[in-house]
Amino acid sequence: MFFVAFLFVGVINEGAHMLLKESTDRPQETVEILIPAGTAERVEAGEADPTIPAELTFVIGDTLMVTNEDNVPHELGPLWIPPDSSASLLMEDANKYTLGCTFQPSKYLNFDVRSRTTATSRVQAFALATPPTAMFLFLYSLLIFPLKVTEEEIADINIPNK
């Protein structure tokens, strides 16, 4: 019964992982934002630069690298990026963030930092789901194949008289 539960949980676990796999199920990487020349003027006019995303999604351990090719300094949260330079920010905690941003017309940049799905977390889910699944399969199997007690086994049961 444990082997059947093992197979059942394995198929469900991996099937769900493949169906629900997100862009955050990847190794850590460096995500670069390039602030092109003329961005300050576009922001002043209320226009967003089409090459700069309004929202981003990271995984823990990613690095955001901001390169400023504009002729004025820009700011993103704790980062100060003078013209023709770069600054980076390491994503350390899973959360939704909104940072002050001088290269967006809204003056804010929203981004999510998510935990990465690792092989270890998938194995842990598999290991935690198999024993209770085996127990439920065993209990449900008793409905289909009930245990039969023979009269000889009933006679062997010693019930003390009151």
Long-range contacts (C-beta under 8 A, 24 or more apart in sequence): 1-134, 1-137, 1-138, 1-141, 2-130, 2-134, 4-134, 4-137, 5-130, 5-131, 5-133, 5-134, 5-137, 6-130, 6-134, 8-133, 8-137, 9-126, 9-129, 9-130, 9-133, 10-126, 12-129, 13-122, 13-125, 13-126, 13-129, 14-122, 17-117, 17-122, 21-117, 22-114, 22-117, 23-57, 24-57, 24-58, 24-59, 24-114, 24-115, 24-116, 24-117, 25-116, 25-117, 26-59, 26-116, 27-116, 28-59, 28-60, 28-61, 28-62, 28-63, 28-116, 29-62, 29-63, 30-62, 30-63, 30-64, 30-65, 30-88, 31-56, 31-58, 31-62, 31-63, 31-64, 31-65, 32-64, 32-65, 32-66, 32-67, 33-64, 33-65, 33-66, 33-67, 34-67, 34-69, 35-66, 35-67, 35-68, 35-69, 35-70, 35-74, 35-81, 35-103, 36-69, 36-70, 37-69, 37-70, 37-71, 38-70, 39-70, 39-74, 39-103, 40-70, 40-71, 40-72, 40-74, 40-102, 40-103, 42-105, 43-102, 43-103, 43-104, 43-105, 46-105, 47-105, 48-104, 48-105, 49-103, 52-103, 52-104, 54-104, 54-106, 54-109, 54-110, 55-109, 55-110, 55-111, 55-112, 56-109, 56-110, 56-111, 56-112, 57-111, 57-112, 57-114, 58-91, 58-111, 58-112, 58-113, 58-114, 59-91, 59-113, 59-114, 59-115, 59-116, 60-91, 60-92, 60-93, 60-94, 60-113, 60-114, 60-115, 60-116, 61-90, 61-91, 61-92, 61-116, 62-90, 62-91, 62-113, 63-88, 63-89, 63-90, 63-91, 64-88, 64-89, 64-91, 64-111, 70-103, 74-101, 74-102, 74-103, 75-100, 75-101, 75-102, 76-100, 76-101, 76-102, 76-103, 76-109, 77-101, 77-109
